[in-house]
Amino acid sequence: MNFQSHEDLYIQLSKDEKELANSLISLSQKVGPINKSDGIWVGYENADNNPTKNIGVKCGNCALHKSENTCIILDQQIEMDGVCRFAVIPDGYVNVVKVEKDIEEYLNENNNK
């Protein structure tokens, strides 16, 4: 898919996903950038280390990215194919893969390809 702005992605979110996005934005406005907050693990992975980018779980599909290298809730550079654990992605952007194995085993196998 072509680059979509966070506004375009946000309007595609379900009601519950919008609540999640709003909660994360509100939290970052209250405590500052989430990646700078005490005790909150963001788990950001750059494009080279993102094991889920091929199925669409990436910053470029997240309604929280501000530009191609910035995020609304984080104070760090991001990559469109990077990802963090707070990705808020509209339906239809993730190609769900049926995994009949332990997810960690699946990700390890696909990371090595």
N, C-alpha and C positions, 0 to 999 in steps of 0.2 A: 504494500500500500504506500501511497505517497505521503509526504509529511503532512500531518494534521495538527492544527493548533490545539492547545489544551482546552480552549473554549469549545471547539468542534467536538472534541472527545467528551468533554463534560456533559454536553447536551444529549449525548447518546447513552449516558449512564442510566441504569435503572434507578428507581426511587431510593432503594437501600444503598446502592453504590454511591449516589450523590450524598447521602447522609454520611457515609464513610469518608468521602473526599472532604466534605465540609468539616467533619470532626478533626481530620488531620490538619487541614488549613487553620482551623481555630486553635488547635493545640500549638502549632508552630507560631501563631501570632501571640499566644499567651507566654510560651516558654522560650521562644526564639527558634532558630533552625533546629530541627529534630536531631540531626546528626551531631549537634553540639551540646545536647541535653544530657545531664547525668543519668546514667542507667538505661538509656534507650538505645538498643542495638538496631541499627539501620540495615546492616548487611548488604551494603552496596557492592555490586560486582561490575567491573568494566566490561566492555563488549567482548573482549577476548576470553573472559572468565565467566560469562553468563551462559549457563547450561540450558536455559529455556528460551533463548532468543529465537531459535528456529521454529518454535511453536507460537511465537507472538508475545511472550511475556518479556517486555522490554520497555524502557523509558519512552521510546517513540510512540508507543500505544497507550501510555498512561496519561490520564487526565490531569496529572499534577506537574507535568513538565511545562516550563515556561517558555523555553526556546530549545534549540538543538543542543545546548550545553548547560542549561540551568533548570532548576527545579523550584517549585513554589515552596516546598517544605524543607529543603536541604540547602546548606551553605557549602557547596562544593561543585566542581565541574562534573557534569554527567555526560554520558554518550548515549545516542539514540538507541543503540543496541545493548546498553548497560541495563541494570535492574537493581531494585532494592526490594526489601520485603513489604513495602507499603504500596506496591503497584496497584492502581485503581484503573482497571481496563474495561471498556464497554464490551458487551456481548458481541460475538462475531469476530473479534480481533485475535482470539487465542484458538488455535487449532488443537483441540483436545485429543490426546493420544491415549488409547486404551492401553494400560500397562498392567500386565499380569504378573509383575514381579514387584519386589520391594522397590519403592521409588528411589531410594538412595542407590541401589544396584543399577537401576535404569539410567539415572543421571550419570553415574560413573562410567558406564559403558558408552554412552553417547558423548561424554566429554572427551573420551579417548579417540574418537573418530575424527 
